[in-house]
């Protein structure tokens, strides 16, 4: 599949809060794979462990949630991050890393969608857990 623009795939976020660069796999309503390159110039690196910079775990979790939102995407609906479940950060992610995020829907009920998410660098698992997205109609 040719890489897709995440905004064209329904991501409602805009710069500076887009944490996925491309969508590399998409099975609408079920799963998505997105990629992000964390350049050395990302502003958060200046203050997050200066001299030993890391991608903040909360940024990795947000990128995974954005990937889940793309997987869940449906015209006319927005999905908000409602819960993070048992997120594990297995190893640090450094500036200059290419990260692949995967989100797979595992369930849904009453306007809530649950996804298993993971992040990998060079094929190595660096984060895994679950996110729950709450569904709401898009504002006109």
PyMOL commands that set and color helices and strands:
alter all, ss='L'
color gray80, all
select helices_A, chain A and resi 43-46+57-72
alter helices_A, ss='H'
color red, helices_A
select strands_A, chain A and resi 22-27+31-38+77-89+97-109+112-121+124-137
alter strands_A, ss='S'
color yellow, strands_A
deselect
rebuild
show_as cartoon
